[in-house]
């Protein structure tokens, strides 16, 4: 019976997390790239440290930063080959956390 209670509780937690995800239309960069994620997959402690080291200090600079230069930086300083792979993993991690995994 205890195992069923745990399973029911976990399913309810997942359901609540899915409802929260449906209600959110935008997610901040810091919600996706948590300090925990950054420490686990990069040489840095925070995304601010990551961006500062890359020479990116504003949203405008990030948007203007050449993709190939960012991908090269990511490849050298993280466990990913490019920024898109890093972003995909961070997003997957965020969604999993919201669902209670």
PERA-V868425 format. One line per field, one symbol per residue. ss: DSSP state (@ for helix, = for strand, . for the rest). burial: 1 if it has 24 or more other ideal C-beta (glycine too) atoms within 12 Angstrom, else 0. Layout:
ss = ???
burial = ???
//
This chain:
ss = .@@@@@@@@@@@@@@@@@@@@@@.....@@@@..@@@@@@@=....@@@@@@@@....@@@@@@..@@@@@@@@@@@=....@@@@@@@@@@@@@@@@...
burial = 00000000000000000000000000000001110011001101001001100101000000000000010011001101001001101100010001000
//
